[in-house]
């Protein structure tokens, strides 16, 4: 009796499992999952965009049972004189409940970056508390829908694109660090800090599928705020000195050349940055920078001693840091957060000179000495 009883239980259990699994294929939750939100502001109207992904197809895409090119990406667009009006239209026309708990990125046009304040973003969180704070922030000069429908590689899930997972690309090439929503909200109105959102664009020529152009997302610059006010855009080339001043830099390549002489390519894995604050003879704040970097000659064009190559690389890095600082000054942006150091070290003097943060005081002379020390090795001897 016992073996028969056990067999009966097993048969019943298997039947129930098969019934449940077969039902899962037909079952759909009565919700539409929003994966990204876009904001625009034109002609006195707020425009809200939504990117919606079909997670049933996303799961099949990850398992390789469906081609990524056939995985649909749905987008929505609504308008209104206020953010509330625009949001209401989006909700009214959705055929099922919109769920914002899976949002991983927010994309904003230059018009929205100029118009939408920290309070507006906080209001969005208050109305939709399911939106998490650890989502990525971007700006773009392109139509938001065009960015939303740009797909990833191969049969990968569309959630693996640069729009939703920028950190993996940043580990390989640390040009412009991704920014979380909570960081932007926290620092946007800080009286002594600059803030930014990376600019996302579309590269339409680099990659191809069966010899046909395959557009892919690319980080091409950043949009900046100072004291919560939008200051403008800087391109990736204008920000060439930024990675050297960022201690979170993971990997960055430098083509080392002096004049017409090319030494090769050095790959930097990390930097240690120390900024010292002092007052000059005119009693103005000056900031001196010490940088210690490790690098490996990933490509070497001649047999020039590594010490000489390292000295050449140090001169290039110093020049890039100064050029980026000047580019930022043109927009009244404190790209290296020097004012925040002044704010912490001497609040009373900072408050007096800046009128409590309302006056931009940095000049080209505010950046003092720059000392760059590079530990440069060949690949066989490199230790990260």
MORACOR-V964128 format. One record per residue. N is the residue number from 1. OMEGA is omega as a letter, one per 30 degrees, with the letter a starting at -180 (none if undefined). BURIAL is I if it has 9 or more other ideal C-beta (glycine too) atoms within 8 Angstrom, else O. Layout:
N;OMEGA;BURIAL + N;OMEGA;BURIAL
This chain:
1;a;O + 2;l;O + 3;l;O + 4;l;O + 5;a;O + 6;l;O + 7;a;O + 8;l;O + 9;a;O + 10;l;O + 11;l;O + 12;a;O + 13;l;O + 14;l;O + 15;l;O + 16;l;O + 17;l;O + 18;l;O + 19;a;O + 20;a;O + 21;l;O + 22;l;O + 23;a;O + 24;a;O + 25;a;O + 26;a;O + 27;l;O + 28;l;O + 29;a;O + 30;l;O + 31;l;O + 32;a;I + 33;l;I + 34;a;I + 35;l;I + 36;l;I + 37;l;I + 38;l;I + 39;l;I + 40;l;I + 41;a;I + 42;l;O + 43;l;O + 44;a;O + 45;l;I + 46;l;I + 47;a;I + 48;l;I + 49;l;I + 50;l;I + 51;a;I + 52;l;I + 53;l;I + 54;a;I + 55;l;O + 56;l;O + 57;l;I + 58;l;I + 59;l;O + 60;l;I + 61;a;I + 62;l;I + 63;l;O + 64;a;O + 65;l;O + 66;a;I + 67;a;O + 68;a;I + 69;l;O + 70;l;O + 71;a;I + 72;l;O + 73;a;I + 74;l;O + 75;l;I + 76;l;I + 77;l;I + 78;a;I + 79;l;I + 80;l;I + 81;l;O + 82;l;O + 83;l;I + 84;l;O + 85;a;I + 86;l;I + 87;a;I + 88;l;I + 89;l;I + 90;a;I + 91;a;O + 92;a;O + 93;l;O + 94;a;I + 95;l;O + 96;a;O + 97;l;O + 98;a;I + 99;a;I + 100;a;I + 101;l;O + 102;l;O + 103;l;I + 104;l;I + 105;l;I + 106;a;I + 107;a;I + 108;l;I + 109;l;I + 110;l;I + 111;l;I + 112;l;I + 113;l;I + 114;a;O + 115;a;O + 116;a;I + 117;l;O + 118;l;I + 119;l;O + 120;l;I + 121;l;I + 122;l;I + 123;l;I + 124;l;I + 125;a;I + 126;a;O + 127;a;O + 128;a;O + 129;l;O + 130;l;O + 131;a;I + 132;a;O + 133;a;I + 134;l;O + 135;a;I + 136;l;I + 137;l;I + 138;l;I + 139;l;I + 140;l;I + 141;a;O + 142;l;O + 143;a;O + 144;l;I + 145;a;I + 146;l;I + 147;a;I + 148;a;I + 149;l;O + 150;a;I + 151;a;I + 152;a;I + 153;l;O + 154;l;O + 155;a;O + 156;l;I + 157;l;I + 158;l;I + 159;l;I + 160;a;O + 161;a;I + 162;a;I + 163;a;I + 164;a;I + 165;a;O + 166;a;I + 167;a;O + 168;l;O + 169;a;I + 170;l;I + 171;a;O + 172;a;O + 173;a;O + 174;l;I + 175;a;I + 176;a;I + 177;l;O + 178;a;I + 179;l;I + 180;l;I + 181;a;I + 182;l;O + 183;l;I + 184;l;I + 185;a;I + 186;a;O + 187;a;I + 188;a;I + 189;l;O + 190;a;I + 191;a;I + 192;a;I + 193;l;I + 194;l;I + 195;a;I + 196;l;I + 197;l;I + 198;l;I + 199;l;I + 200;a;I + 201;a;I + 202;l;I + 203;a;I + 204;a;O + 205;a;O + 206;a;O + 207;l;I + 208;l;O + 209;a;O + 210;l;O + 211;l;O + 212;a;O + 213;l;O + 214;a;O + 215;l;O + 216;a;I + 217;a;I + 218;l;I + 219;a;I + 220;a;O + 221;l;I + 222;l;I + 223;a;I + 224;l;I + 225;l;I + 226;a;I + 227;l;I + 228;a;O + 229;a;O + 230;a;I + 231;l;I + 232;a;O + 233;l;I + 234;a;I + 235;l;O + 236;l;I + 237;l;O + 238;a;I + 239;a;I + 240;a;I + 241;a;I + 242;a;I + 243;a;I + 244;a;I + 245;a;I + 246;a;I + 247;l;O + 248;l;O + 249;a;I + 250;a;I + 251;a;I + 252;a;I + 253;l;I + 254;l;I + 255;a;O + 256;l;I + 257;l;I + 258;a;O + 259;l;O + 260;a;O + 261;l;O + 262;l;O + 263;a;I + 264;a;I + 265;l;I + 266;l;I + 267;a;I + 268;a;I + 269;l;I + 270;l;I + 271;l;I + 272;a;O + 273;l;I + 274;l;O + 275;l;I + 276;a;O + 277;l;I + 278;l;I + 279;a;O + 280;a;I + 281;l;O + 282;a;O + 283;l;O + 284;a;I + 285;l;I + 286;a;I + 287;l;I + 288;a;I + 289;l;I + 290;l;I + 291;l;I + 292;a;O + 293;l;I + 294;a;I + 295;l;I + 296;l;I + 297;a;I + 298;l;I + 299;a;O + 300;a;O + 301;l;O + 302;a;O + 303;l;O + 304;l;O + 305;a;O + 306;l;I + 307;l;O + 308;l;O + 309;l;I + 310;l;I + 311;l;O + 312;l;I + 313;l;I + 314;l;I + 315;l;I + 316;a;I + 317;l;I + 318;a;I + 319;l;I + 320;l;I + 321;a;I + 322;a;I + 323;l;I + 324;l;I + 325;l;I + 326;l;I + 327;a;I + 328;l;I + 329;l;I + 330;l;O + 331;a;I + 332;l;O + 333;l;I + 334;a;I + 335;a;I + 336;l;I + 337;l;I + 338;a;I + 339;l;I + 340;l;I + 341;l;I + 342;l;I + 343;a;I + 344;a;O + 345;a;O + 346;a;O + 347;a;O + 348;l;O + 349;l;O + 350;a;I + 351;a;I + 352;a;O + 353;a;I + 354;a;I + 355;l;O + 356;l;O + 357;a;I + 358;a;O + 359;l;O + 360;a;O + 361;a;I + 362;l;O + 363;l;O + 364;l;O + 365;l;O + 366;l;I + 367;a;I + 368;a;I + 369;l;O + 370;l;I + 371;a;O + 372;l;I + 373;a;I + 374;l;I + 375;a;I + 376;a;I + 377;l;I + 378;a;I + 379;a;O + 380;a;O + 381;a;O + 382;l;O + 383;a;O + 384;none;O
